[in-house]
Amino acid sequence: MSAEEPMFRVVRGVPTAEELAALVGAIVVRTRPVAAAAPPVVSRWAHSARPAGATLAAGPGAWRASGLPR
């Protein structure tokens, strides 16, 4: 693609300057890379109540084991 060659052209109709600006804006937004979402923030208060590796096991005696130290 050369510098003089347009990136796109209007095939039918006569768009206004506002319509062309809306089209260019939509193309720019669509081609922009998506930023990675920030990980959710976990409060230190809630984090301290859930020790790492603590999983709940369902089954017979699970209620009894839930009160025992690990």
Residue pairs with C-beta under 8 A, 6 or more apart in sequence:
1 7
8 27
10 20
15 23
51 70
54 70
56 62
56 66
57 65
